[in-house]
């Protein structure tokens, strides 16, 4: 065994150790990221995260209005299924979740002008599933319950027609 073969064996050993150390570093980083992700999930649940009182809830005055505003979850009151939207009291083609907010708490452009008197006004707003996060929709759905069926909608239409005809 000469010096060159000894140096070659030492170089191979150093290379093998470097590869092993690199694998251990990658494994350690993966474990750290996994643990950090778990900690973030726990912190989000404990502090309320997306579904807390300050969670943004996107609202409209009518189910098909392109103007969308945002309120804090804590500003939304009395959520429920309804077939009459706020403002002009337009009927909806199916039940939507509606709630009430003070117009001064809405950020963004919605169909409300305060032209009929000094604000703030308590206004009825519509929540549309596609506008809101999964967390917000799950939370509001757990409060209002499942979407009403066709018989509920038929009863609402009949009540509306009866009240319009003066019965």
C-alpha positions in Angstrom: 0.0 0.0 0.0 1.5 3.2 -1.1 0.7 6.8 -0.4 -1.5 7.2 -3.6 -3.8 4.4 -2.7 -4.0 5.6 0.9 -5.0 9.1 -0.4 -7.5 7.6 -2.8 -9.1 5.6 0.0 -9.2 8.7 2.3 -10.8 10.7 -0.6 -13.5 8.0 -1.1 -14.1 7.9 2.7 -14.5 11.7 2.8 -16.8 11.6 -0.2 -19.0 8.9 1.4 -19.1 10.9 4.7 -20.1 14.0 2.8 -22.9 12.2 1.0 -24.1 10.7 4.3 -24.0 14.1 6.0 -25.9 15.7 3.0 -28.6 13.0 3.3 -28.9 13.6 7.1 -29.2 17.4 6.5 -32.0 16.8 4.0 -33.8 14.5 6.3 -33.4 16.9 9.2 -34.7 19.8 7.1 -37.7 17.7 6.0 -38.5 16.8 9.6 -38.2 20.5 10.6 -40.5 21.6 7.9 -43.0 18.9 8.7 -43.0 19.9 12.4 -43.2 23.6 11.6 -46.3 22.9 9.4 -47.9 21.0 12.3 -47.2 23.8 14.7 -48.7 26.3 12.3 -51.9 24.2 12.0 -52.2 24.0 15.8 -51.5 27.7 16.3 -54.1 28.5 13.6 -56.7 26.4 15.4 -55.9 27.7 18.8 -55.9 31.4 17.8 -59.0 31.1 15.5 -56.9 31.5 12.3 -59.1 31.9 9.2 -62.3 31.1 11.0 -61.8 33.6 13.9 -63.7 36.7 14.7 -61.6 38.8 12.3 -61.9 36.4 9.4 -62.9 38.2 6.2 -66.4 37.4 5.0 -67.3 38.4 1.4 -70.8 39.7 0.9 -73.1 41.1 -1.8 -76.5 42.7 -1.7 -77.9 40.3 -4.3 -76.8 36.8 -5.1 -75.9 37.8 -8.7 -74.4 41.3 -8.0 -70.9 41.7 -9.3 -70.1 44.2 -6.5 -68.6 42.4 -3.6 -67.6 43.8 -0.2 -65.8 42.4 2.8 -66.8 42.4 6.5 -65.2 40.8 9.6 -66.8 37.6 10.8 -67.7 39.4 14.1 -69.7 42.0 12.2 -72.0 39.5 10.6 -75.3 38.9 12.5 -78.2 36.6 12.2 -77.0 34.4 9.3 -79.8 32.2 7.8 -81.2 30.7 4.6 -83.5 33.1 2.7 -84.9 33.6 -0.7 -85.2 37.4 -0.6 -82.1 39.5 -0.9 -81.4 42.8 0.7 -81.8 46.3 -0.7 -84.5 46.0 -3.4 -85.9 42.8 -1.9 -85.3 40.8 -5.0 -86.3 37.1 -5.0 -83.5 34.6 -5.4 -83.8 31.5 -7.7 -82.8 29.3 -4.8 -82.1 29.7 -1.1 -78.9 31.6 -0.2 -77.4 32.4 3.1 -78.1 36.0 4.2 -77.1 38.0 7.2 -77.1 41.5 8.5 -74.2 44.0 8.9 -73.9 47.7 9.6 -73.2 49.4 6.2 -70.2 51.3 7.8 -68.4 48.0 8.4 -68.4 46.9 4.8 -65.1 47.4 3.0 -65.5 47.6 -0.8 -68.2 48.4 -3.3 -71.7 47.0 -2.6 -75.1 48.1 -3.7 -75.8 50.6 -0.8 -75.5 54.3 -1.0 -76.8 55.7 2.3 -78.9 58.1 0.1 -82.1 57.4 2.0 -80.8 58.8 5.3 -77.8 59.2 7.5 -76.0 56.0 8.2 -74.9 53.6 9.4 -77.8 51.4 8.4 -78.4 47.8 9.3 -78.4 46.1 5.8 -79.2 42.6 4.6 -76.3 40.9 2.7 -76.0 37.7 0.8 -73.1 35.2 1.2 -72.2 33.2 -1.9 -70.1 30.1 -1.4 -67.7 30.8 -4.3 -66.8 34.2 -2.8 -65.7 32.8 0.6 -63.0 30.6 2.0 -63.7 27.0 2.9 -63.2 27.8 6.6 -65.7 30.7 6.5 -68.3 28.7 4.6 -67.9 25.7 6.9 -68.4 27.9 9.9 -71.5 29.7 8.6 -72.9 26.4 7.3 -72.6 24.9 10.7 -74.7 27.8 12.1 -77.5 27.9 9.4 -77.7 24.1 8.8 -78.2 22.3 5.5 -79.6 24.1 2.5 -83.4 23.9 2.5 -85.1 21.8 -0.1 -87.6 22.6 -2.9 -90.6 22.3 -0.6 -89.2 25.1 1.6 -88.7 27.3 -1.5 -92.2 26.5 -2.7 -93.7 27.6 0.7 -91.6 30.8 0.6 -92.9 31.6 -2.9 -96.5 30.9 -1.9 -96.2 33.1 1.2 -94.7 35.9 -0.9 -97.6 35.6 -3.5 -100.2 35.6 -0.7 -98.7 38.7 0.9 -98.5 40.4 -2.5 -102.2 39.7 -3.3 -103.3 40.8 0.2 -104.5 37.4 1.5 
